[in-house]
Amino acid sequence: MDKILVTGGKGRFSNELKKLKTGYKFIFRSKTQLNILSINSINENIKKFRPKIVLHLAGLSRPMSVHENNINKSIDLNIIGTSNLVKICNNFKIKIIFFSTNYVYPGTKGNYSEKDPINPWNNYGWSKLGAEAAVQMYKNSLIIRACMTEKPFIHKFAFSDVKSNFIFHEDFAKIFVKLIKKKGVINIGGKVKTIYEFAKKYNKNVKKKKSKGLLPKQMHMNLTKLNKYLKK
């Protein structure tokens, strides 16, 4: 059974992985147990657990405003922390899997494939793209460009003029475990819907709202590559 060392082991996605029975042994480490800003901490964990793969889930996401208001923190946790992991994985010849985001795409035309040009529209997207740059340099890697959220939909309002590929963490996790042996870049998400259409199905009380520039209107990704893998 291959061992997979997981950073961000107390996060929302990690909690969903813990519920699944897979052919892998996941070793979940919290930020105090594995500090991605400490080379020594990363080395100690690698030597202790001898994983075949590092699944990198740690980092900074919400609130989105933090990436605008505290770029040092965003750079440290998303770019430098990821770069540290890539260097150690390279030293030990261990595969790394990194969770990126559909926010790396510009969001102007939609239906973005993995080969489309990337041009983030906010600092969160740039921080994830900065991390991707390090991971791309190391060929024993998999980058997941994700569009996922927690269930139930927690917000009171949802944008009716923004199309996306939202999928819940619990459904995302079941797809992800089928792709662990892949390399390269893969978009993962659900069916193309407006955020309001997605949210309304699971939360009847959610209200419509216009984005008014808060999000690009065409954020959805092309999932052709994902579907081909899942059919094999």
PyMOL commands that set and color helices and strands:
alter all, ss='L'
color gray80, all
select helices_A, chain A and resi 12-17+39-49+65-69+71-92+102-104+123-137+169-176+195-202+224-231
alter helices_A, ss='H'
color red, helices_A
select strands_A, chain A and resi 2-7+24-28+53-56+95-101+141-146+148-149+157-159+163-164+167-168+184-188+193-194+207-209
alter strands_A, ss='S'
color yellow, strands_A
deselect
rebuild
show_as cartoon
